[in-house]
Amino acid sequence: MRALLQRVSQAEVGVDGEPIAGIGPGLLILVCAMRGDDMAAADRLAARISKLRIFADADGRMNLSLAQTGGRALVVSQFTLAADTSRGNRPGFSAAAPPDEGRALYEGFADALERSGIETGRGRFGADMQVSLVNDGPVTIWIES
């Protein structure tokens, strides 16, 4: 699985102009299930993200994890993270998991974050979503399971 993490002071996701989930301080996590991924990969990725030390401690150093700060996560499915741009001008997305598998892995990933004690909002898999955020730092990190 692939994820793009953005440390945020706030983020929101909507569908058809209506907000469906939002968070204050925490992480906006754009996530993509790749062909060959399984639930173990989703669990590993969630565990890594929950422990990743990218939040400031009392000295202003990136030394705290999302779990330690009590921050929230907003998880949004994004198959375009599987884009292959190595040929031509039109990206290919054949490396992304098929929709049914992708949905199960996306939900499994978000469930694993919740099991680790992180309050988690979700986008709507397969929907045309609008995402707004205030990137904190900015801190943006690419991570794979």
C-alpha positions as a Markdown table, in Angstrom:
| # | Residue | x | y | z |
|---|---|---|---|---|
| 1 | Met | 0.0 | 0.0 | 0.0 |
| 2 | Arg | 1.1 | 3.6 | -0.6 |
| 3 | Ala | 0.2 | 6.6 | 1.5 |
| 4 | Leu | 0.8 | 10.3 | 1.3 |
| 5 | Leu | 0.8 | 11.8 | 4.7 |
| 6 | Gln | 0.1 | 15.5 | 5.3 |
| 7 | Arg | 0.5 | 16.9 | 8.8 |
| 8 | Val | -2.5 | 19.3 | 9.1 |
| 9 | Ser | -4.0 | 21.8 | 11.5 |
| 10 | Gln | -7.3 | 20.9 | 9.9 |
| 11 | Ala | -8.7 | 19.0 | 7.0 |
| 12 | Glu | -12.1 | 18.1 | 5.5 |
| 13 | Val | -13.5 | 15.9 | 2.8 |
| 14 | Gly | -16.8 | 16.3 | 1.1 |
| 15 | Val | -18.9 | 14.7 | -1.6 |
| 16 | Asp | -21.3 | 16.6 | -3.8 |
| 17 | Gly | -20.5 | 19.8 | -2.0 |
| 18 | Glu | -21.5 | 18.3 | 1.4 |
| 19 | Pro | -18.8 | 17.7 | 4.1 |
| 20 | Ile | -18.7 | 14.0 | 5.2 |
| 21 | Ala | -15.7 | 14.1 | 7.6 |
| 22 | Gly | -13.2 | 16.5 | 9.1 |
| 23 | Ile | -10.5 | 16.7 | 11.6 |
| 24 | Gly | -8.5 | 19.3 | 13.6 |
| 25 | Pro | -4.8 | 18.7 | 14.2 |
| 26 | Gly | -3.5 | 15.4 | 12.9 |
| 27 | Leu | -2.8 | 13.7 | 9.6 |
| 28 | Leu | -4.6 | 13.7 | 6.2 |
| 29 | Ile | -3.7 | 10.3 | 4.8 |
| 30 | Leu | -4.2 | 9.7 | 1.1 |
| 31 | Val | -4.0 | 6.0 | 0.6 |
| 32 | Cys | -3.9 | 3.6 | -2.3 |
| 33 | Ala | -4.0 | -0.2 | -2.3 |
| 34 | Met | -1.7 | -1.7 | -4.9 |
| 35 | Arg | -2.0 | -5.0 | -6.8 |
| 36 | Gly | -0.7 | -7.8 | -4.6 |
| 37 | Asp | -1.4 | -6.0 | -1.3 |
| 38 | Asp | -3.2 | -7.9 | 1.5 |
| 39 | Met | -4.7 | -7.1 | 4.9 |
| 40 | Ala | -1.3 | -7.7 | 6.6 |
| 41 | Ala | 0.1 | -4.8 | 4.5 |
| 42 | Ala | -2.8 | -2.6 | 5.5 |
| 43 | Asp | -2.1 | -3.4 | 9.2 |
| 44 | Arg | 1.6 | -2.8 | 8.9 |
| 45 | Leu | 1.1 | 0.6 | 7.2 |
| 46 | Ala | -1.4 | 1.7 | 9.8 |
| 47 | Ala | 1.0 | 0.6 | 12.6 |
| 48 | Arg | 3.9 | 2.5 | 11.0 |
| 49 | Ile | 1.9 | 5.7 | 10.5 |
| 50 | Ser | 0.5 | 5.7 | 14.0 |
| 51 | Lys | 4.1 | 5.6 | 15.4 |
| 52 | Leu | 5.8 | 7.9 | 12.9 |
| 53 | Arg | 7.4 | 10.7 | 14.9 |
| 54 | Ile | 6.5 | 13.8 | 12.8 |
| 55 | Phe | 4.9 | 16.1 | 15.4 |
| 56 | Ala | 6.7 | 18.7 | 17.5 |
| 57 | Asp | 7.6 | 18.1 | 21.1 |
| 58 | Ala | 8.0 | 20.8 | 23.7 |
| 59 | Asp | 11.3 | 21.8 | 22.1 |
| 60 | Gly | 9.8 | 22.1 | 18.7 |
| 61 | Arg | 11.5 | 19.0 | 17.3 |
| 62 | Met | 9.7 | 16.4 | 15.3 |
| 63 | Asn | 9.7 | 13.8 | 18.0 |
| 64 | Leu | 6.1 | 12.8 | 18.7 |
| 65 | Ser | 3.8 | 10.4 | 17.0 |
| 66 | Leu | 0.2 | 10.9 | 16.1 |
| 67 | Ala | -0.8 | 8.5 | 18.8 |
| 68 | Gln | 1.3 | 10.5 | 21.4 |
| 69 | Thr | -0.3 | 13.8 | 20.4 |
| 70 | Gly | -3.9 | 12.6 | 20.5 |
| 71 | Gly | -4.3 | 13.9 | 17.0 |
| 72 | Arg | -6.9 | 12.5 | 14.5 |
| 73 | Ala | -6.5 | 11.0 | 11.1 |
| 74 | Leu | -8.6 | 11.7 | 8.0 |
| 75 | Val | -8.2 | 8.8 | 5.5 |
| 76 | Val | -9.1 | 9.3 | 1.9 |
| 77 | Ser | -8.8 | 6.7 | -0.8 |
| 78 | Gln | -6.7 | 7.9 | -3.8 |
| 79 | Phe | -6.0 | 5.3 | -6.6 |
| 80 | Thr | -4.0 | 8.0 | -8.5 |
| 81 | Leu | -1.1 | 7.3 | -6.1 |
| 82 | Ala | -0.5 | 4.2 | -8.2 |
| 83 | Ala | 0.2 | 6.4 | -11.3 |
| 84 | Asp | 2.9 | 5.2 | -13.7 |
| 85 | Thr | 4.2 | 8.3 | -15.5 |
| 86 | Ser | 7.2 | 6.6 | -17.1 |
| 87 | Arg | 5.8 | 6.6 | -20.6 |
| 88 | Gly | 4.0 | 9.3 | -22.5 |
| 89 | Asn | 1.9 | 12.0 | -21.2 |
| 90 | Arg | -1.1 | 10.0 | -19.8 |
| 91 | Pro | -0.5 | 8.2 | -16.5 |
| 92 | Gly | -1.4 | 4.5 | -16.2 |
| 93 | Phe | -3.1 | 3.1 | -13.1 |
| 94 | Ser | -2.8 | -0.6 | -13.7 |
| 95 | Ala | -0.6 | -1.0 | -10.5 |
| 96 | Ala | -3.6 | -0.1 | -8.3 |
| 97 | Ala | -5.6 | -2.9 | -6.8 |
| 98 | Pro | -9.0 | -3.7 | -8.5 |
| 99 | Pro | -11.9 | -1.7 | -6.9 |
| 100 | Asp | -13.3 | -4.5 | -4.7 |
| 101 | Glu | -9.9 | -5.3 | -3.3 |
| 102 | Gly | -9.0 | -1.7 | -3.0 |
| 103 | Arg | -12.2 | -0.9 | -1.0 |
| 104 | Ala | -11.5 | -3.8 | 1.4 |
| 105 | Leu | -7.9 | -2.8 | 2.0 |
| 106 | Tyr | -8.8 | 0.9 | 2.4 |
| 107 | Glu | -11.4 | 0.1 | 5.0 |
| 108 | Gly | -9.0 | -2.4 | 6.7 |
| 109 | Phe | -6.4 | 0.3 | 6.9 |
| 110 | Ala | -8.7 | 2.8 | 8.5 |
| 111 | Asp | -10.0 | 0.1 | 10.9 |
| 112 | Ala | -6.4 | -0.7 | 11.9 |
| 113 | Leu | -5.7 | 3.0 | 12.6 |
| 114 | Glu | -8.8 | 3.1 | 14.8 |
| 115 | Arg | -7.8 | -0.1 | 16.6 |
| 116 | Ser | -4.5 | 1.6 | 17.5 |
| 117 | Gly | -6.5 | 4.3 | 19.3 |
| 118 | Ile | -6.5 | 7.0 | 16.7 |
| 119 | Glu | -9.8 | 8.7 | 16.0 |
| 120 | Thr | -10.3 | 8.3 | 12.2 |
| 121 | Gly | -12.5 | 10.1 | 9.8 |
| 122 | Arg | -13.0 | 8.7 | 6.3 |
| 123 | Gly | -13.7 | 9.7 | 2.8 |
| 124 | Arg | -16.0 | 7.7 | 0.6 |
| 125 | Phe | -14.3 | 5.1 | -1.5 |
| 126 | Gly | -14.8 | 5.6 | -5.2 |
| 127 | Ala | -16.5 | 8.9 | -4.9 |
| 128 | Asp | -15.6 | 12.2 | -6.5 |
| 129 | Met | -14.4 | 13.9 | -3.4 |
| 130 | Gln | -13.3 | 17.4 | -2.5 |
| 131 | Val | -10.5 | 17.6 | 0.0 |
| 132 | Ser | -9.4 | 20.8 | 1.8 |
| 133 | Leu | -6.6 | 21.1 | 4.2 |
| 134 | Val | -4.3 | 23.4 | 6.0 |
| 135 | Asn | -0.9 | 21.8 | 5.8 |
| 136 | Asp | 1.1 | 22.3 | 9.0 |
| 137 | Gly | 4.8 | 22.9 | 8.5 |
| 138 | Pro | 4.4 | 22.0 | 5.7 |
| 139 | Val | 5.1 | 18.4 | 6.4 |
| 140 | Thr | 4.3 | 15.9 | 3.6 |
| 141 | Ile | 5.7 | 12.4 | 3.7 |
| 142 | Trp | 5.4 | 9.5 | 1.2 |
| 143 | Ile | 5.3 | 6.0 | 2.8 |
| 144 | Glu | 4.8 | 2.4 | 1.5 |
| 145 | Ser | 4.2 | -0.8 | 3.3 |
